Amino acid sequence: MTQDRSIARKPSATVTKTVAMPPIENTALPGSLTYTQPEIGRLPDVINTFADFTQTENCTVNSLELHGPFAPLCETKEEVLEAMTTGGRLGFDAPFSPKGCDMRWFSADEICSILTRFERIFILGDSMMRNVAVALSVILRQDFVMGGRANWVDLPDDFGTDCKCTQPFETRKCAYYSTVSTRVVWNNDPDSVSCSRGGRGGFEYNALLQYPIQKRDMEDFVEHLSTPSPPVKPYAFIMGHGLWNDLEIDKTYAWVDQALEGITKQAPYLKSQPGNFHKLFLGPNAAGIKKPEIFVARQGNIAITKFEKAVAPFVQDRGFDFLGTYNATIQTNNPDGTHGGMKNNLLKAMMVFNWLHKIDTSGYSAT
């Protein structure tokens, strides 16, 4: 079947342009959305940036299935966060479209460039946040089959699954064999990471599952923070919480404050330099039809929407940026009903990179 080289669109009275696709074989129709011509220089946005990833017939993703590019791009950090939070899809599993202005879909080289502006990116929270970290690893290792798997660790003979491809996102017991830290991957399989370790950067997931945060979990996390002096480059913190406390809003408020207290106690310079304390609260994705019935009342979509509306202003008052993911994931396949699966987490990871990209680090000083 011959592939169309333009993005399919519905008739519009005001938009008449289509996106001319480059002559690359691995392209796809990103859905029946209406687009204007993306700006010059956005080549990674209009091709399948996953084309060169390690993949198989049964383990493959096309980036154009996840996001369809359009103009204009969001100009500020605030604009892109609002657009990504309030965007949506025209049809089930159609490509995601931010509202009003577009996000970028970065190439691996661009992502490495973004990461090297930071000393380290810390991802903190529950299993939803762990899955975002796994998706970051898949992108940086450019491998759908083994990118989320700690391939240097042997599985038990009777394990029952190989923990490849989508399994780190869908199978609980694969969590212990997933890759959630560039530091660990660099130490065990450095050639698999597209970014050079010498440029700093990298990310680290730490499990701060519920309120109250366990003392050992907090200690394991803060030991990675530079103390008493600031790091050479700024940190960024991506935090998410909720399901382990059944989306009880007051407990999330307390979790946020406990986490901030632990961070600033270990790294007091972050408290004295709030402009260098870059932190994002990532809201939970939508629940799917496979969500276990026992959790639906406490963790279903009505609870998630109420949670998102209550938590956003609270964390913003604490100096966080806020990114909601409910709208982006409500019309998608969610394999286990909770964590969103590989495709949704790849999208959430790219949203995070858009936030990191918009952070101004030019005025940072380690003195």
Protein Blocks (a to p, Z undefined) as FASTA:
>chain_A
ZZdfbdcddddfkbmbdcdddddfbbcdebjaddddddehilmmmpcfklmpccdfklcc
dfklmoccdddddfbfklmmmmmmmgccedehiacddehiacddddfklmmmmmmmpfbd
cdeddfklmmmmmmmmmmmnopaklmmpcfkbccdfklopahiajlmmmmmklmmmccfb
fklmmmmmmmlpmbdfklggiidddddfbacddfklmmmmmmmpccfbdcfbdcddddde
hjlnoopaklmmmmmmmmmmmmmmmmmmlmmmmmlmccdddddddddfklcfklmmmmmm
klmmmmmmmmmmmmmmnopacddfklmmmmcccfkomnnpjmlmmmmmmmmmmmmmmpcf
klgcfZZ
